[in-house]
């Protein structure tokens, strides 16, 4: 039986007061970041850009996949910015190794190329999202914040192709399906449509803080670190269908 939803006062744009307060709370939380790139100059420039933001903090750097895995073991960052083309253990292998040990760390991959099979392999390894290296500083910072909020940073076309691929490869459902509450399932279904937390909050008449809390619970129960992983796992396990990923509003 669904829990009752309280009626809240709204501003003209349709967002509740509670949603606005929740959004402020989300933005004030410190996000701990690992930088993994084999070029010291790239790491230095990225660190300066991130350190200039009051809500972001670089907690470690790595010049290889092996160093990235060791840095995650040591610092447990929220987000790992992962270059794909590194010597030794590459970014895809490092992503797979990190997610096997620390599911809660979200991997945001960076690459000079957008070859689709390459990106699918990256997402299958457990990455939360992908950015081309030609993004500007503002786009990178906003992508880090989006992943930390439990939102997707995948291009819609690629997102749809990947979801189709995963929905065609179902596996035996795991305990995570039974552990999710009805409200968490509702949030997961809306998240699967690519809606930002603000829009999920509006449609469910919840605060953004509550949506963020539901997403955090979903990630914990499903043993993942990002929305992308949660949605792809849900598709693979048959918890949601491909139809659930289409927005009919």
C-alpha positions as CSV (number, residue, x, y, z in Angstrom):
1,X,0.0,0.0,0.0
2,X,1.5,3.3,-1.0
3,X,2.3,5.8,1.8
4,X,0.3,9.0,1.8
5,X,1.8,12.1,0.3
6,X,1.5,15.3,2.2
7,X,0.3,18.4,0.4
8,X,3.0,21.2,0.4
9,X,2.8,24.9,-0.4
10,X,4.3,25.6,-3.9
11,X,5.9,28.5,-5.6
12,X,4.9,29.5,-9.1
13,X,7.4,27.1,-10.8
14,X,5.7,24.1,-9.1
15,X,8.6,23.3,-6.7
16,X,7.6,22.9,-3.1
17,X,9.4,24.8,-0.3
18,X,10.7,21.4,1.0
19,X,12.1,20.7,-2.4
20,X,14.0,24.0,-2.5
21,X,15.5,23.4,0.9
22,X,16.5,19.9,-0.1
23,X,18.2,21.2,-3.2
24,X,20.2,23.6,-1.1
25,X,21.2,20.8,1.2
26,X,22.4,18.7,-1.7
27,X,24.5,21.4,-3.0
28,X,26.2,22.1,0.3
29,X,27.6,18.6,0.8
30,X,31.4,18.1,0.1
31,X,32.1,15.8,-2.8
32,X,35.4,13.9,-2.6
33,X,37.1,13.3,-5.9
34,X,39.9,11.0,-7.2
35,X,41.8,12.1,-10.3
36,X,43.2,9.3,-12.4
37,X,45.2,10.3,-15.5
38,X,48.7,9.4,-16.7
39,X,49.4,13.0,-17.7
40,X,50.6,15.1,-14.7
41,X,49.7,18.4,-16.5
42,X,46.1,17.2,-17.0
43,X,45.8,16.2,-13.3
44,X,47.3,19.5,-12.2
45,X,44.9,21.6,-14.3
46,X,41.9,19.5,-13.3
47,X,42.8,19.7,-9.6
48,X,43.1,23.5,-9.8
49,X,39.6,23.7,-11.4
50,X,38.0,21.4,-8.9
51,X,39.7,22.9,-5.8
52,X,38.3,26.3,-6.9
53,X,34.8,24.9,-6.1
54,X,33.6,25.1,-2.5
55,X,31.7,21.8,-2.6
56,X,34.4,19.7,-4.4
57,X,37.7,18.3,-3.0
58,X,40.4,16.3,-4.6
59,X,41.5,13.6,-2.1
60,X,44.0,11.7,-4.3
61,X,45.6,11.5,-7.7
62,X,46.7,8.5,-9.7
63,X,48.8,8.0,-12.9
64,X,47.7,4.5,-13.7
65,X,44.8,2.0,-13.2
66,X,46.8,0.2,-10.5
67,X,47.4,3.5,-8.6
68,X,43.7,4.4,-9.0
69,X,42.6,1.2,-7.3
70,X,45.1,1.7,-4.5
71,X,44.0,5.3,-4.1
72,X,40.3,4.2,-3.8
73,X,41.3,1.6,-1.2
74,X,43.1,4.3,0.8
75,X,40.7,7.3,0.5
76,X,37.2,5.9,-0.5
77,X,36.3,8.9,-2.8
78,X,32.7,9.6,-3.8
79,X,33.7,10.1,-7.5
80,X,36.7,8.8,-9.4
81,X,37.5,10.8,-12.6
82,X,39.0,8.0,-14.7
83,X,41.0,8.5,-17.9
84,X,40.4,5.5,-20.2
85,X,43.8,5.3,-22.0
86,X,46.3,4.7,-19.2
87,X,49.4,2.4,-19.3
88,X,49.2,-0.9,-17.6
89,X,45.7,-1.4,-16.2
90,X,43.5,0.8,-18.4
91,X,40.5,2.7,-17.3
92,X,38.0,0.0,-18.2
93,X,39.9,-2.6,-16.2
94,X,40.4,-0.2,-13.3
95,X,36.7,0.6,-13.3
96,X,35.8,-3.1,-13.1
97,X,38.4,-3.7,-10.3
98,X,37.2,-0.6,-8.3
99,X,33.5,-1.5,-8.6
100,X,34.2,-5.1,-7.5
101,X,35.7,-3.8,-4.2
102,X,34.0,-0.5,-3.6
103,X,30.6,-0.4,-5.2
104,X,29.8,3.0,-3.6
105,X,32.5,4.9,-5.5
106,X,31.0,6.3,-8.8
107,X,33.3,6.3,-11.8
108,X,33.0,9.2,-14.3
109,X,35.1,8.3,-17.3
110,X,37.0,10.7,-19.6
111,X,38.1,9.8,-23.1
112,X,39.3,11.5,-26.3
113,X,37.1,9.0,-28.3
114,X,33.4,8.2,-28.3
115,X,33.5,4.9,-30.1
116,X,30.2,3.2,-29.1
117,X,31.4,-0.4,-28.4
118,X,34.2,1.1,-26.3
119,X,31.7,3.1,-24.3
120,X,29.3,0.1,-23.8
121,X,32.3,-1.9,-22.5
122,X,33.0,1.0,-20.1
123,X,29.4,1.0,-18.8
124,X,29.3,-2.7,-18.5
125,X,32.4,-2.4,-16.3
126,X,30.3,-0.2,-13.9
127,X,31.0,3.4,-14.9
128,X,28.4,6.0,-13.9
129,X,28.9,8.1,-17.0
130,X,31.2,9.3,-19.7
131,X,32.6,12.6,-20.9
132,X,34.7,13.6,-23.8
133,X,38.0,15.2,-22.9
134,X,37.1,18.3,-24.9
135,X,34.4,19.4,-22.3
136,X,35.0,22.7,-20.7
137,X,35.6,23.2,-16.9
138,X,32.0,24.2,-16.1
139,X,30.6,21.1,-17.9
140,X,33.1,18.8,-16.0
141,X,32.2,20.3,-12.6
142,X,28.5,20.1,-13.2
143,X,28.9,16.5,-14.4
144,X,30.6,15.6,-11.1
145,X,27.8,17.2,-9.1
146,X,25.2,15.5,-11.2
147,X,26.7,12.0,-10.6
148,X,27.0,12.8,-6.9
149,X,23.3,13.7,-6.9
150,X,22.5,10.3,-8.4
151,X,21.7,11.8,-11.9
152,X,22.8,10.5,-15.3
153,X,25.4,12.3,-17.5
154,X,25.0,10.0,-20.5
155,X,23.9,11.3,-23.9
156,X,20.3,10.3,-24.5
157,X,21.1,8.4,-27.7
158,X,23.8,6.3,-26.1
159,X,21.8,5.8,-23.0
160,X,18.9,4.3,-25.0
161,X,21.2,2.0,-26.9
162,X,22.9,0.7,-23.7
163,X,19.5,0.1,-22.0
164,X,18.3,-1.8,-25.0
165,X,21.4,-4.0,-24.9
166,X,21.0,-4.7,-21.1
167,X,17.3,-5.4,-21.3
168,X,18.0,-8.1,-23.9
169,X,20.3,-9.9,-21.5
170,X,18.2,-10.7,-18.4
171,X,19.7,-12.6,-15.5
172,X,18.2,-14.2,-12.4
173,X,16.8,-11.5,-10.1
174,X,18.8,-10.9,-7.0
175,X,17.7,-9.9,-3.5
176,X,17.9,-6.2,-4.3
177,X,14.5,-6.5,-6.0
178,X,12.8,-7.7,-2.9
179,X,14.6,-5.2,-0.7
180,X,13.4,-2.1,-2.5
181,X,10.3,-0.4,-1.0
182,X,7.4,0.5,-3.2
183,X,8.4,4.2,-3.0
184,X,12.0,3.3,-4.0
185,X,10.7,1.4,-7.0
186,X,8.7,4.5,-8.0
187,X,11.9,6.6,-7.8
188,X,13.9,4.0,-9.7
189,X,11.3,3.9,-12.5
190,X,11.4,7.7,-12.9
191,X,15.2,7.7,-12.7
192,X,15.3,5.2,-15.5
193,X,13.5,7.8,-17.7
194,X,16.5,10.1,-17.3
195,X,14.6,12.6,-15.2
196,X,16.6,14.9,-12.9
197,X,16.1,14.7,-9.2
198,X,14.2,18.0,-9.3
199,X,11.6,16.7,-11.7
200,X,11.3,13.4,-9.8
201,X,10.6,15.4,-6.7
202,X,8.0,17.5,-8.5
203,X,6.1,14.5,-9.9
204,X,6.1,12.6,-6.6
205,X,5.4,15.7,-4.5
206,X,8.5,15.1,-2.5
207,X,11.5,17.2,-1.4
208,X,14.7,16.9,-3.4
209,X,16.4,15.8,-0.2
210,X,13.9,12.9,0.1
211,X,14.5,11.9,-3.5
212,X,18.2,12.0,-2.9
213,X,17.8,9.8,0.2
214,X,15.7,7.3,-1.8
215,X,18.4,7.1,-4.5
216,X,21.1,6.6,-1.8
217,X,19.0,3.7,-0.3
218,X,18.5,2.2,-3.8
219,X,22.2,2.3,-4.5
220,X,23.1,0.8,-1.1
221,X,20.5,-2.1,-1.5
222,X,21.6,-2.8,-5.1
223,X,25.3,-2.5,-4.3
224,X,26.0,0.2,-6.9
225,X,27.4,3.7,-6.8
226,X,25.3,5.5,-9.4
227,X,22.0,5.9,-11.2
228,X,23.4,4.4,-14.4
229,X,24.5,1.3,-12.6
230,X,21.2,1.0,-10.8
231,X,19.1,1.3,-13.9
232,X,21.2,-1.1,-16.0
233,X,21.2,-3.7,-13.2
234,X,17.5,-3.3,-12.8
235,X,17.0,-3.9,-16.5
236,X,19.3,-6.9,-16.5
237,X,17.5,-8.4,-13.5
238,X,14.1,-7.8,-14.9
239,X,13.2,-5.4,-12.1
240,X,12.1,-2.8,-14.7
241,X,11.3,-3.2,-18.4
242,X,12.6,-1.2,-21.3
243,X,9.1,0.5,-21.5
244,X,9.7,1.9,-18.0
245,X,12.6,3.9,-19.5
246,X,10.3,5.9,-21.8
247,X,8.7,9.1,-20.4
248,X,5.1,9.4,-21.3
249,X,4.6,12.9,-19.9
